[in-house]
Amino acid sequence: MTVALKRAYDKPGLADGTRILVDRLWPRGVEKEAAHIAWWAKELAPSTALRQWFHARPSMWGEFRTRYLEELRAPEAQAPLEKLYSLAEGGKPVTLIFASRDAEHNQAVVLKELLEGMRKPPTSSGPQKNALPMRARARR
């Protein structure tokens, strides 16, 4: 499995494989046909409130990450997460597309971490809260 990250404003490449946009808003100035997006995963993007909160506090990356992982635990995020896991397990390259100027601190980085470890967001509230448990494969 190959998971890459790429800004929406960078040209699509053949090595990108399946391109998945993980922003809630379509990137300004990017034409849909030219973006070659296979799936616009709005459901996996941070909520508008969290996105605006982080935009006003870019130095609080750790807190953003924690809050975003909490959002990914919500029941409505489970089906899109399973779809994302399935695409990543398919053996073809997957590229998570984002619009942020900060390539190191955005939701795509968190999603890539989840995919690379094939892990789900934490469910504990104890000291191991930030540890990501192994993904259960019982459904297969």
SULNOR-V384355 format. One record per pair of residues at least 12 apart in sequence whose C-alpha atoms are under 8 Angstrom apart, sorted by the first residue. I is the first residue (numbers start at 1). J is the second residue. D is the distance in Angstrom with one decimal. If there is no record, write none. Layout:
i = (I | I)
j = (J | J)
d = (D | D)
//
This chain:
i = (1 | 1 | 1 | 1 | 1 | 1 | 1 | 1 | 2 | 2 | 2 | 2 | 2 | 3 | 3 | 3 | 3 | 3 | 3 | 3 | 3 | 4 | 4 | 4 | 4 | 4 | 4 | 5 | 5 | 5 | 5 | 5 | 5 | 5 | 6 | 6 | 6 | 6 | 7 | 7 | 7 | 7 | 7 | 7 | 8 | 8 | 8 | 8 | 8 | 8 | 8 | 9 | 9 | 11 | 12 | 12 | 15 | 16 | 16 | 16 | 17 | 17 | 17 | 17 | 18 | 18 | 18 | 18 | 18 | 18 | 19 | 19 | 19 | 19 | 19 | 19 | 19 | 19 | 20 | 20 | 20 | 20 | 20 | 20 | 20 | 20 | 20 | 21 | 21 | 21 | 21 | 21 | 21 | 21 | 21 | 22 | 22 | 22 | 22 | 22 | 22 | 22 | 22 | 22 | 22 | 23 | 23 | 23 | 23 | 23 | 23 | 23 | 23 | 23 | 24 | 24 | 24 | 24 | 24 | 24 | 24 | 24 | 25 | 27 | 41 | 43 | 43 | 43 | 44 | 44 | 44 | 44 | 45 | 46 | 46 | 46 | 47 | 50 | 50 | 50 | 61 | 65 | 65 | 66 | 68 | 69 | 69 | 70 | 70 | 72 | 73 | 73 | 73 | 73 | 84 | 85 | 85 | 88 | 96 | 96 | 117 | 118 | 118 | 119 | 119 | 119 | 119 | 120 | 120 | 120 | 120 | 121)
j = (88 | 89 | 90 | 91 | 92 | 93 | 94 | 116 | 88 | 91 | 92 | 93 | 94 | 88 | 93 | 94 | 95 | 96 | 112 | 115 | 116 | 16 | 93 | 94 | 95 | 96 | 112 | 95 | 96 | 97 | 98 | 108 | 109 | 112 | 95 | 96 | 97 | 98 | 97 | 98 | 99 | 100 | 101 | 103 | 21 | 27 | 30 | 35 | 97 | 98 | 99 | 30 | 99 | 35 | 35 | 36 | 93 | 93 | 94 | 95 | 92 | 93 | 94 | 95 | 37 | 38 | 92 | 93 | 94 | 95 | 36 | 37 | 38 | 39 | 94 | 95 | 96 | 97 | 37 | 38 | 39 | 40 | 41 | 94 | 95 | 96 | 97 | 37 | 39 | 40 | 41 | 42 | 96 | 97 | 98 | 40 | 41 | 42 | 44 | 45 | 96 | 97 | 98 | 107 | 108 | 40 | 41 | 42 | 44 | 45 | 46 | 97 | 98 | 99 | 41 | 42 | 43 | 44 | 45 | 46 | 47 | 48 | 42 | 99 | 80 | 76 | 77 | 80 | 72 | 77 | 80 | 81 | 107 | 68 | 71 | 107 | 71 | 64 | 67 | 68 | 105 | 107 | 110 | 130 | 107 | 121 | 122 | 121 | 122 | 121 | 120 | 121 | 122 | 123 | 115 | 115 | 118 | 115 | 108 | 112 | 134 | 134 | 135 | 132 | 133 | 134 | 135 | 132 | 133 | 134 | 135 | 133)
d = (6.1 | 6.2 | 7.4 | 5.2 | 6.6 | 6.4 | 7.9 | 8.0 | 7.5 | 7.6 | 7.1 | 4.7 | 6.1 | 7.2 | 6.1 | 4.9 | 5.6 | 7.3 | 6.5 | 7.5 | 7.2 | 7.4 | 7.7 | 6.3 | 4.5 | 6.2 | 7.6 | 5.4 | 4.9 | 6.1 | 7.7 | 6.9 | 7.5 | 7.8 | 6.7 | 6.3 | 5.1 | 6.5 | 5.6 | 5.0 | 5.4 | 7.1 | 7.8 | 7.5 | 7.9 | 6.8 | 7.4 | 7.2 | 5.6 | 5.5 | 5.2 | 6.9 | 7.0 | 7.7 | 6.6 | 7.0 | 7.2 | 6.3 | 6.4 | 5.5 | 6.4 | 4.6 | 5.3 | 6.6 | 7.6 | 6.1 | 7.5 | 6.3 | 4.7 | 6.0 | 6.8 | 5.0 | 5.4 | 6.9 | 6.1 | 4.9 | 6.1 | 6.6 | 5.8 | 5.9 | 4.9 | 5.8 | 6.6 | 7.5 | 6.2 | 5.0 | 5.7 | 6.5 | 6.4 | 4.7 | 5.8 | 7.6 | 6.0 | 4.5 | 6.1 | 6.5 | 5.2 | 6.0 | 6.3 | 5.4 | 6.5 | 6.0 | 5.9 | 7.4 | 6.5 | 7.7 | 7.2 | 5.9 | 7.8 | 5.1 | 7.6 | 7.8 | 6.0 | 7.2 | 7.7 | 4.6 | 7.4 | 8.0 | 5.3 | 7.2 | 7.7 | 7.7 | 7.6 | 5.8 | 7.3 | 7.7 | 6.3 | 6.7 | 7.1 | 6.3 | 6.7 | 7.2 | 6.9 | 6.1 | 7.3 | 7.0 | 7.8 | 7.5 | 7.7 | 7.5 | 6.5 | 7.8 | 7.0 | 7.3 | 7.7 | 5.4 | 7.1 | 7.0 | 7.5 | 6.3 | 7.9 | 5.8 | 7.4 | 7.1 | 8.0 | 6.4 | 7.0 | 6.9 | 6.1 | 7.6 | 7.6 | 6.9 | 5.8 | 6.2 | 6.1 | 5.0 | 4.5 | 6.5 | 6.5 | 6.9 | 5.6 | 7.5)
//
